[in-house]
Amino acid sequence: MAKSNTLTLSKKEELLRHFILNGNIFLVTLKIGLPIAFFQSLNQVFRIFDSFMAAGINASAASMVSYFGQINLILSGIGLGLATGSSLKISQAYGAGDYELVRKQISSLIAFTTLICGILAVLIFPFATPFLRLIGTPEEFIYLGRTFFLIEFFSTLMTFFNSIYIAIERSQGNSKRILQLNMVAMLIKFSLTALGVYVFDAGINFIALSTLVSQIFILAVGIRNLRGKSDVFKFSLSEVSLKSALLWPIILISIPIMVERSAFHMGKAVVNSMVIMYGPLVVGALGISNLICGASISPQMGMQDASISVMAQNRGAENIRRSFDAFKSLLVINLLLATILFLPSYIFAPQITGIFAIGDPEFHGILLRIFRYDVWGIIPLAISSSIMGLLLGFGYTKVTLFMNFCRVFLFRIPVLWYMQNFTDLGSEAAGLVMVISNFLVGLLAIGIALAVINRIAREYNVSFWRKGEEIPTKVEKAMS
C-alpha cells in the first residue's frame, strides 16, 4: 500500500512494482538484471572500441586512451557512487510506497548533482596540466593528450547526470528503457568514431568528441523523460530541497561508494605509475587487458546493480527473506556468466589480444602475457561482485569500501612493489598481481558475506538458509 495518496503510479509502473515485490525472484532477477548487464557490457564495449580505434592509429595513442580513461574513471566514481546510493534509497522508498519522498529525492538529487559538476569544472578545467603532473602523468602524455583528457572530462561530467537518470530508471526496474537508450548511444558513438578515424584520419581527440556526443544524447533523453507524464518519477523544481534531512541519508550512504569507486580506479592509476618503469607499452597493455577482461566482468556488475534495486525495494516492503533470495539468484547467475565467459577468453587469448596489436608483434607479446594472468580473475570477481550486491542492497556501503580498499591497497599495490623489488619477473609482474589480488578479494568477500548474512538474519529474525525458519532473538534465547 502506498503511504501517499497524492501521487499515483501508471498501470505499467504498478504492474512492474508488483512483479518485483511478488513475482518469482529468479525470473525477477533475470528480467531486471539482463538488460542492465547488457547495458554495462555496452559501456565496456565503448571503452574497448576506443582502445581498438586508438590502436589503429598507433600503440602510443592506445596507451594514452587507456591511461587517461583510467583518470576519468576516478572522477566518474563520484557520480557512480552517488547514483548507486540514490538508487538504493529511492528503491527503498518506492518499495515502501512513499511516492512523495521518491519525487523529492529525484528532484533534489538532480540539483545536488548540478552543484557537484560545477565545483569539479572550476577545479579541473583551468588547472588540467598541473593536475595531470600532480598524479604522475608522463610528460609525453600531457603534451599529446591534454585536449583529449579535457574533452573526456567534460563527457565525465555528463555521465554524472546520466548515471543519476539511469539510477532513477533502475530504481523502478525499468531496465528495458536503459538498454534501448544505450544501444542508440552506442550506434552514435561507433558511427562517429569510425567516421573520424577511418574516413577523416582524425586523431584521438575525435574519439573523445564522439563519446561526448553520445553522452549528450543520453542526457537529452533523460531530461525529456524526467519531465514526462509520470507522477512519481519526474523532476519538479518546486520539490527541490537541499535540506540535510532529505539529502543527508542519501549522501551518507553514497560517500563510501564514491570513495570506493574513485579509490579503486585511483589504485589502478597508481599501479600504472608503478608499471611505467617497464615502458609505455606495458602501461597500455595492462590497461587494454583490464578492458578486455572487463567485458567479461561487466555483465556481472550489471546483474549486481539490478539486484541492488530488487533487494532494496523488497527491504522497503519489509520482505527480508525475499531480499536474501534475490542475492542467491544473483550469485547463481553471476557464476554461470563468469564460467561461460571465462572459457572462450582463455582459449582464444592469442586471437583476442591480436585484435588490439595489429602489426606490432612486440606489443602483442606483452599484452598476451598480461592477459593470460588477468583472465583468471573473472570467476573470483563473480563471487565478490555478487557479495558486494548483497552488501549494497542492505546498505553496508562501508564494508564494500573496506573490500575494495583491501583489493587495491593491500592485495595489489604492496604485492606489485614486492615483485618489482625482490623478484626478477619483469613486466610479467603486471599481470600476475592482477590475478593474485582478484583471488584474495574473492576469499575476503566470502568471509565477509558469512558474517554479514548472520548479522542480518539475527537482526530481522529471518533464516538465510531455510525458508520459513526464524532465528531466535536475544530476548527469546534468554527466556528459553
C-alpha positions as CSV (number, residue, x, y, z in Angstrom):
1,M,0.0,0.0,0.0
2,A,1.2,3.5,-0.8
3,K,1.9,5.9,2.0
4,S,0.9,8.8,-0.2
5,N,-2.5,9.4,-1.8
6,T,-1.3,12.5,-3.7
7,L,0.8,10.8,-6.3
8,T,-0.2,7.8,-8.3
9,L,1.5,5.1,-10.4
10,S,0.7,4.4,-14.0
11,K,-0.7,0.9,-14.8
12,K,2.7,-0.1,-16.2
13,E,4.6,1.1,-13.2
14,E,2.1,-0.6,-10.8
15,L,2.5,-4.0,-12.6
16,L,6.3,-3.8,-12.6
17,R,6.4,-2.9,-8.9
18,H,4.1,-5.8,-8.1
19,F,6.3,-8.2,-10.2
20,I,9.4,-7.1,-8.3
21,L,7.7,-7.5,-4.9
22,N,5.8,-10.7,-5.6
23,G,7.0,-12.5,-8.8
24,N,9.3,-15.5,-9.0
25,I,12.5,-14.0,-7.6
26,F,14.8,-15.8,-10.1
27,L,12.8,-14.6,-13.0
28,V,12.7,-11.1,-11.5
29,T,16.5,-11.0,-11.2
30,L,16.9,-12.2,-14.8
31,K,14.3,-9.8,-16.2
32,I,15.5,-6.8,-14.4
33,G,19.2,-7.8,-14.5
34,L,19.9,-9.0,-18.0
35,P,19.1,-5.6,-19.8
36,I,21.3,-3.8,-17.2
37,A,24.0,-6.4,-17.7
38,F,23.9,-5.8,-21.4
39,F,23.9,-2.1,-20.7
40,Q,27.1,-2.5,-18.6
41,S,28.6,-4.5,-21.4
42,L,27.9,-1.8,-23.9
43,N,29.7,0.7,-21.7
44,Q,32.7,-1.6,-21.7
45,V,32.4,-2.0,-25.4
46,F,32.6,1.8,-25.6
47,R,36.0,1.7,-23.8
48,I,37.3,-1.3,-25.8
49,F,36.2,0.3,-29.0
50,D,38.1,3.5,-28.1
51,S,41.2,1.4,-27.5
52,F,40.8,-0.6,-30.7
53,M,40.4,2.6,-32.7
54,A,43.4,4.2,-31.0
55,A,45.4,1.1,-31.7
56,G,44.6,1.6,-35.3
57,I,46.4,5.0,-35.0
58,N,49.5,3.7,-33.2
59,A,50.4,1.9,-29.9
60,S,51.2,5.2,-28.2
61,A,47.7,6.5,-28.9
62,A,46.3,3.3,-27.5
63,S,48.3,3.7,-24.3
64,M,47.2,7.3,-23.9
65,V,43.5,6.5,-24.3
66,S,43.9,3.7,-21.7
67,Y,45.8,6.0,-19.3
68,F,43.5,9.0,-19.5
69,G,40.4,6.7,-19.4
70,Q,41.6,5.5,-16.0
71,I,41.9,9.0,-14.7
72,N,38.4,10.0,-15.8
73,L,37.1,6.8,-14.2
74,I,38.5,8.0,-10.9
75,L,36.4,11.2,-11.3
76,S,33.3,9.4,-12.6
77,G,33.4,7.3,-9.4
78,I,31.9,10.3,-7.6
79,G,28.9,10.3,-9.9
80,L,28.6,6.5,-10.0
81,G,28.8,6.3,-6.2
82,L,26.0,8.9,-5.8
83,A,23.9,7.1,-8.4
84,T,24.3,3.8,-6.6
85,G,23.4,5.3,-3.2
86,S,20.5,7.2,-4.6
87,S,19.2,4.1,-6.4
88,L,19.3,2.3,-3.1
89,K,17.3,4.9,-1.2
90,I,14.8,5.6,-4.0
91,S,14.2,1.9,-4.4
92,Q,13.5,1.6,-0.6
93,A,11.1,4.5,-0.6
94,Y,9.4,3.1,-3.8
95,G,9.1,-0.4,-2.3
96,A,7.5,1.2,0.9
97,G,5.0,3.1,-1.3
98,D,6.3,6.5,-0.2
99,Y,5.9,8.2,-3.6
100,E,6.1,11.7,-2.4
101,L,9.6,11.0,-0.9
102,V,10.6,9.4,-4.2
103,R,9.8,12.5,-6.2
104,K,11.5,14.8,-3.7
105,Q,14.6,12.6,-3.7
106,I,14.8,12.7,-7.5
107,S,14.4,16.4,-7.8
108,S,16.9,17.2,-5.1
109,L,19.5,14.7,-6.4
110,I,19.5,16.4,-9.8
111,A,20.0,19.8,-8.2
112,F,22.8,18.4,-6.0
113,T,24.5,16.7,-9.0
114,T,24.5,20.1,-10.8
115,L,26.3,21.7,-7.9
116,I,28.9,18.9,-7.8
117,C,29.6,19.2,-11.5
118,G,30.0,23.0,-11.2
119,I,32.6,22.6,-8.4
120,L,34.6,19.9,-10.3
121,A,34.6,22.0,-13.5
122,V,36.0,25.0,-11.6
123,L,38.7,22.8,-10.0
124,I,39.8,20.8,-13.1
125,F,39.3,22.8,-16.3
126,P,41.7,25.8,-15.5
127,F,44.3,23.6,-13.9
128,A,44.4,20.5,-16.1
129,T,48.2,20.4,-16.7
130,P,49.2,20.9,-13.0
131,F,46.6,18.3,-12.1
132,L,48.0,15.7,-14.6
133,R,51.5,16.4,-13.3
134,L,50.4,16.0,-9.7
135,I,49.1,12.5,-10.4
136,G,52.4,11.5,-12.1
137,T,51.3,11.6,-15.8
138,P,54.2,11.2,-18.2
139,E,55.1,14.5,-19.8
140,E,54.7,12.9,-23.3
141,F,51.1,12.0,-22.5
142,I,50.4,15.5,-21.1
143,Y,51.8,17.2,-24.3
144,L,50.0,14.9,-26.7
145,G,46.8,14.1,-24.7
146,R,45.8,17.2,-22.7
147,T,43.0,18.1,-25.1
148,F,41.8,14.5,-25.2
149,F,41.7,14.5,-21.4
150,L,39.7,17.7,-21.2
151,I,37.1,16.5,-23.7
152,E,36.8,13.2,-21.8
153,F,36.5,15.1,-18.6
154,F,33.5,17.1,-20.0
155,S,32.0,13.7,-21.0
156,T,32.5,12.5,-17.5
157,L,30.5,15.4,-16.1
158,M,27.7,14.5,-18.5
159,T,27.8,10.9,-17.1
160,F,27.2,12.3,-13.6
161,F,23.7,13.4,-14.7
162,N,23.2,10.3,-16.9
163,S,24.2,8.0,-14.0
164,I,21.6,9.6,-11.8
165,Y,19.0,9.3,-14.5
166,I,19.8,5.6,-15.1
167,A,19.7,5.1,-11.4
168,I,16.2,6.5,-11.3
169,E,15.1,4.2,-14.1
170,R,16.8,1.3,-12.4
171,S,15.0,2.1,-9.1
172,Q,11.7,1.3,-10.7
173,G,13.0,-1.7,-12.6
174,N,12.8,0.0,-16.0
175,S,15.8,-1.9,-17.4
176,K,14.5,-2.2,-21.0
177,R,14.5,1.6,-21.4
178,I,18.1,1.7,-20.2
179,L,19.1,-0.9,-22.7
180,Q,17.3,0.7,-25.6
181,L,18.7,4.2,-24.8
182,N,22.3,2.9,-24.6
183,M,22.0,0.9,-27.8
184,V,21.2,4.1,-29.7
185,A,24.0,5.9,-27.9
186,M,26.4,3.1,-28.8
187,L,25.5,3.4,-32.5
188,I,26.1,7.1,-32.4
189,K,29.4,6.6,-30.7
190,F,30.6,3.8,-33.0
191,S,29.5,5.7,-36.2
192,L,31.2,8.9,-35.3
193,T,34.4,7.3,-34.1
194,A,34.7,5.1,-37.2
195,L,34.0,8.1,-39.4
196,G,36.7,10.2,-37.7
197,V,39.4,7.6,-37.6
198,Y,38.9,5.7,-40.9
199,V,37.4,8.4,-43.1
200,F,38.8,11.7,-41.9
201,D,42.0,10.2,-40.5
202,A,41.4,12.1,-37.3
203,G,43.4,11.6,-34.0
204,I,42.4,10.5,-30.6
205,N,40.6,13.9,-29.9
206,F,37.8,12.8,-32.3
207,I,37.4,9.6,-30.3
208,A,36.7,11.8,-27.2
209,L,34.3,14.0,-29.1
210,S,32.2,11.0,-30.3
211,T,31.9,9.9,-26.6
212,L,30.8,13.4,-25.7
213,V,28.1,13.5,-28.4
214,S,26.7,10.1,-27.2
215,Q,26.6,11.3,-23.6
216,I,24.8,14.5,-24.6
217,F,22.2,12.3,-26.4
218,I,21.6,10.3,-23.2
219,L,21.3,13.5,-21.2
220,A,18.8,15.0,-23.6
221,V,16.6,11.8,-23.5
222,G,16.9,11.8,-19.7
223,I,15.7,15.4,-19.4
224,R,12.7,14.7,-21.7
225,N,11.7,11.6,-19.7
226,L,12.1,13.2,-16.3
227,R,9.7,16.0,-17.4
228,G,7.3,13.5,-18.8
229,K,3.9,12.2,-17.7
230,S,4.9,10.1,-14.7
231,D,3.6,11.5,-11.4
232,V,6.3,9.9,-9.3
233,F,9.5,9.6,-11.4
234,K,9.6,13.2,-12.5
235,F,11.8,16.2,-11.8
236,S,10.0,19.1,-10.2
237,L,11.8,22.4,-9.4
238,S,9.3,23.0,-6.6
239,E,10.3,19.7,-4.9
240,V,14.0,20.6,-4.8
241,S,15.3,20.7,-1.3
242,L,18.9,20.8,-0.2
243,K,18.0,20.3,3.5
244,S,20.0,17.7,5.3
245,A,17.0,15.7,6.4
246,L,16.3,14.8,2.8
247,L,19.7,14.6,1.2
248,W,21.9,13.6,4.1
249,P,20.7,9.9,4.2
250,I,21.5,9.6,0.5
251,I,24.9,11.3,0.8
252,L,25.8,9.4,3.9
253,I,25.2,6.0,2.2
254,S,26.8,7.2,-1.1
255,I,30.1,8.6,0.3
256,P,31.6,5.2,1.0
257,I,30.6,4.1,-2.6
258,M,32.1,7.3,-4.1
259,V,35.3,6.8,-2.2
260,E,35.4,3.1,-3.1
261,R,34.8,3.6,-6.8
262,S,37.3,6.5,-7.0
263,A,39.9,4.9,-4.8
264,F,39.7,1.7,-6.8
265,H,40.4,3.5,-10.1
266,M,43.0,5.7,-8.3
267,G,44.7,2.5,-7.2
268,K,44.8,1.4,-10.8
269,A,46.4,4.7,-11.7
270,V,49.0,4.1,-9.0
271,V,49.6,0.6,-10.5
272,N,50.0,2.3,-13.9
273,S,52.6,4.7,-12.5
274,M,54.5,1.8,-10.9
275,V,54.3,-0.2,-14.2
276,I,55.7,2.7,-16.2
277,M,59.2,1.5,-15.2
278,Y,58.7,-1.2,-17.8
279,G,57.8,1.3,-20.5
280,P,54.7,2.9,-22.0
281,L,53.8,-0.2,-24.0
282,V,53.4,-2.2,-20.8
283,V,51.1,0.5,-19.3
284,G,49.0,0.4,-22.4
285,A,48.9,-3.4,-22.5
286,L,47.8,-3.6,-18.8
287,G,45.0,-1.1,-19.5
288,I,43.8,-2.9,-22.6
289,S,44.0,-6.3,-20.7
290,N,41.8,-4.8,-18.0
291,L,39.4,-3.5,-20.6
292,I,39.1,-6.9,-22.3
293,C,38.6,-8.7,-19.0
294,G,36.1,-6.0,-18.1
295,A,33.9,-7.2,-21.0
296,S,33.6,-10.5,-19.1
297,I,33.1,-8.8,-15.7
298,S,30.8,-6.0,-16.7
299,P,27.7,-8.3,-17.1
300,Q,28.2,-9.4,-13.5
301,M,28.3,-5.8,-12.4
302,G,25.1,-5.1,-14.4
303,M,23.4,-8.0,-12.6
304,Q,24.7,-6.6,-9.3
305,D,23.3,-3.1,-10.0
306,A,19.9,-4.5,-10.9
307,S,19.8,-6.8,-7.9
308,I,20.6,-3.9,-5.5
309,S,17.3,-2.3,-6.6
310,V,15.4,-5.5,-6.3
311,M,16.8,-6.1,-2.8
312,A,16.2,-2.5,-1.7
313,Q,12.6,-2.5,-3.0
314,N,11.8,-5.7,-1.0
315,R,13.6,-4.3,2.1
316,G,11.3,-1.2,1.8
317,A,8.4,-3.6,1.6
318,E,9.8,-5.3,4.8
319,N,10.3,-8.7,3.0
320,I,13.9,-9.5,4.1
321,R,13.7,-13.2,3.1
322,R,12.9,-12.2,-0.4
323,S,15.9,-9.9,-0.5
324,F,18.0,-12.9,0.6
325,D,16.5,-14.9,-2.2
326,A,17.4,-12.1,-4.7
327,F,21.1,-12.4,-3.6
328,K,21.1,-16.2,-4.0
329,S,19.7,-15.8,-7.6
330,L,22.4,-13.1,-8.3
331,L,25.2,-15.4,-7.1
332,V,24.0,-18.3,-9.3
333,I,23.5,-16.2,-12.4
334,N,26.9,-14.4,-12.0
335,L,28.8,-17.7,-11.6
336,L,27.1,-19.1,-14.7
337,L,28.0,-16.0,-16.6
338,A,31.6,-16.0,-15.4
339,T,32.1,-19.6,-16.4
340,I,30.6,-19.1,-19.8
341,L,32.7,-16.0,-20.5
342,F,36.0,-17.3,-19.0
343,L,36.4,-20.3,-21.3
344,P,36.4,-18.5,-24.7
345,S,38.6,-15.7,-23.2
346,Y,41.2,-18.2,-22.1
347,I,41.1,-20.5,-25.1
348,F,41.2,-17.7,-27.7
349,A,43.5,-15.3,-25.8
350,P,46.1,-15.0,-28.7
351,Q,43.3,-14.1,-31.2
352,I,41.6,-11.7,-28.8
353,T,44.7,-9.8,-27.9
354,G,45.9,-9.8,-31.5
355,I,43.0,-7.6,-32.5
356,F,44.5,-4.8,-30.3
357,A,48.1,-5.1,-31.5
358,I,47.8,-5.2,-35.3
359,G,51.2,-5.0,-36.9
360,D,53.0,-4.7,-33.6
361,P,54.4,-8.1,-32.5
362,E,56.2,-6.7,-29.5
363,F,53.1,-5.1,-28.1
364,H,51.1,-8.2,-28.8
365,G,53.5,-10.4,-26.9
366,I,53.4,-8.1,-23.8
367,L,49.6,-7.8,-24.0
368,L,49.2,-11.6,-24.3
369,R,51.4,-12.4,-21.3
370,I,49.5,-9.9,-19.1
371,F,46.1,-11.0,-20.3
372,R,46.7,-14.7,-19.7
373,Y,47.1,-13.9,-16.0
374,D,44.4,-11.2,-15.9
375,V,41.7,-13.5,-17.3
376,W,41.8,-15.9,-14.3
377,G,40.2,-13.2,-12.2
378,I,36.8,-13.5,-13.9
379,I,35.4,-16.2,-11.6
380,P,36.6,-14.9,-8.2
381,L,35.3,-11.4,-9.2
382,A,31.9,-13.0,-10.0
383,I,31.8,-14.1,-6.4
384,S,32.9,-10.8,-4.9
385,S,30.6,-8.7,-7.2
386,S,27.6,-10.8,-6.1
387,I,28.5,-10.4,-2.4
388,M,29.0,-6.6,-2.9
389,G,25.5,-6.6,-4.4
390,L,24.2,-8.1,-1.1
391,L,26.2,-5.6,1.0
392,L,24.9,-2.6,-1.1
393,G,21.4,-4.0,-1.2
394,F,21.3,-4.0,2.6
395,G,23.1,-0.6,2.9
396,Y,26.5,-1.9,4.1
397,T,28.4,0.6,2.0
398,K,31.3,1.0,4.4
399,V,32.0,-2.8,4.1
400,T,32.2,-2.5,0.3
401,L,34.6,0.4,0.8
402,F,36.8,-1.9,3.0
403,M,36.7,-4.7,0.5
404,N,37.9,-2.6,-2.5
405,F,40.4,-0.8,-0.3
406,C,41.9,-4.2,0.5
407,R,41.8,-5.3,-3.1
408,V,43.9,-2.4,-4.3
409,F,45.9,-1.0,-1.4
410,L,46.6,-4.3,0.4
411,F,46.4,-7.1,-2.2
412,R,47.6,-5.3,-5.3
413,I,50.0,-2.3,-4.8
414,P,52.2,-3.9,-2.0
415,V,52.3,-7.2,-3.8
416,L,53.4,-5.4,-7.0
417,W,56.0,-3.4,-5.1
418,Y,57.4,-6.7,-3.6
419,M,57.6,-8.4,-7.0
420,Q,59.3,-5.3,-8.5
421,N,61.9,-5.1,-5.8
422,F,62.5,-8.7,-4.8
423,T,61.9,-10.8,-7.9
424,D,63.1,-10.8,-11.5
425,L,59.7,-11.3,-13.1
426,G,59.9,-8.0,-15.1
427,S,56.8,-6.9,-16.9
428,E,55.1,-10.2,-16.2
429,A,54.5,-8.9,-12.6
430,A,51.9,-6.5,-14.0
431,G,49.7,-9.5,-15.0
432,L,50.5,-11.7,-12.0
433,V,49.5,-9.1,-9.5
434,M,46.0,-8.8,-11.0
435,V,45.2,-12.5,-10.6
436,I,46.6,-12.6,-7.0
437,S,44.6,-9.5,-5.9
438,N,41.4,-10.8,-7.5
439,F,41.6,-14.2,-5.9
440,L,42.4,-12.7,-2.5
441,V,39.4,-10.3,-2.6
442,G,37.2,-13.2,-3.6
443,L,38.2,-15.1,-0.4
444,L,37.8,-12.0,1.7
445,A,34.3,-11.4,0.2
446,I,33.2,-15.0,1.2
447,G,34.3,-14.4,4.8
448,I,32.6,-11.0,5.0
449,A,29.4,-12.5,3.4
450,L,29.1,-15.2,6.1
451,A,29.5,-12.7,8.9
452,V,27.0,-10.1,7.4
453,I,24.4,-12.7,6.4
454,N,24.4,-14.0,10.0
455,R,24.1,-10.4,11.3
456,I,21.2,-9.5,9.0
457,A,19.4,-12.8,9.8
458,R,19.5,-12.2,13.5
459,E,18.6,-8.5,13.2
460,Y,15.5,-9.3,11.2
461,N,14.8,-12.7,12.8
462,V,14.8,-14.4,9.4
463,S,16.8,-17.5,8.3
464,F,19.0,-17.2,5.2
465,W,19.5,-20.9,4.7
466,R,16.0,-22.4,5.3
467,K,12.8,-20.9,4.1
468,G,10.2,-20.3,6.7
469,E,12.6,-20.8,9.6
470,E,13.0,-17.9,12.1
471,I,16.2,-17.1,14.0
472,P,15.7,-16.8,17.8
473,T,16.2,-13.3,19.0
474,K,18.4,-12.5,22.0
475,V,15.4,-12.0,24.2
476,E,13.9,-15.3,23.1
477,K,17.2,-17.0,23.8
478,A,17.3,-15.5,27.3
479,M,13.8,-16.7,28.0
480,S,14.4,-20.2,26.8
